[in-house]
Amino acid sequence: MGTNLINNSIKEIANTVIFHCQHTEASHRENETPSTTTRFCMARLLERTASQLNALADIAYDMGDGDLACSIQAQAEASNVGFTPEPI
């Protein structure tokens, strides 16, 4: 029971990181931020997002949830190559 609660928390944290990234990207579009600024800001955000998601994937794996770890890792890899991650 405790491990499931922890893994659900990890999933919620991962989704919060992803939603923040998506919200920031949407804000740039909505505010008509210049494309060069958007590219710079999003590149840095995606790099941080990938790092955070990688850490969460490691924790999920260490807690025994390989499926969750793989799902989080897939979104980290998307961030790493410049795509906005999708919720898990």
C-alpha positions in Angstrom: 0.0 0.0 0.0 2.8 2.5 0.9 4.7 1.8 -2.2 1.6 2.4 -4.4 1.0 5.7 -2.6 4.6 6.8 -3.2 4.5 5.8 -6.9 1.2 7.8 -7.3 3.0 10.7 -5.7 5.9 10.4 -8.1 3.4 10.3 -11.1 1.7 13.4 -9.8 5.0 15.3 -9.4 6.1 14.2 -12.9 2.8 15.4 -14.3 3.2 18.7 -12.5 6.6 19.2 -14.1 5.1 18.4 -17.5 2.0 20.7 -17.0 4.4 23.5 -16.0 6.3 23.0 -19.2 3.1 22.9 -21.3 1.7 26.0 -19.6 4.9 28.0 -20.2 4.9 27.0 -23.9 1.2 28.0 -24.2 2.0 31.3 -22.4 4.7 32.2 -24.9 2.2 31.6 -27.8 -0.6 33.5 -26.1 1.6 36.5 -25.3 3.1 36.4 -28.8 6.6 36.2 -27.4 9.2 36.6 -30.2 10.2 33.3 -31.7 13.9 33.7 -30.8 13.1 34.3 -27.2 10.6 31.5 -27.1 13.2 29.1 -28.6 15.8 30.1 -26.0 13.5 30.0 -23.0 11.9 26.7 -24.1 15.2 25.0 -24.8 16.4 25.8 -21.3 13.0 24.7 -19.8 13.0 21.5 -21.7 16.5 20.8 -20.5 15.5 21.3 -16.9 12.3 19.3 -17.4 14.3 16.4 -18.9 16.6 16.4 -15.9 13.7 16.5 -13.4 11.9 13.7 -15.2 15.0 11.6 -15.3 15.4 12.0 -11.5 11.8 11.0 -11.0 12.1 8.0 -13.3 15.1 6.8 -11.3 13.1 7.1 -8.1 10.2 5.2 -9.6 12.5 2.5 -10.7 14.2 2.3 -7.3 10.7 2.0 -5.7 10.0 -1.0 -7.9 7.7 0.5 -10.5 9.4 -0.2 -13.8 6.4 0.7 -15.9 6.1 4.1 -14.4 9.8 4.6 -14.7 9.6 3.8 -18.4 6.7 6.2 -18.9 8.5 9.0 -17.2 11.7 8.2 -19.0 9.9 8.4 -22.4 8.7 11.9 -21.6 12.2 12.9 -20.4 13.6 11.7 -23.7 11.0 13.7 -25.6 12.1 16.8 -23.7 15.7 16.0 -24.3 15.2 16.2 -28.1 13.1 19.4 -28.0 9.5 18.1 -27.8 7.1 19.2 -25.0 6.3 16.2 -22.9 2.8 14.8 -22.5 1.2 13.9 -19.2 1.6 10.4 -17.9 
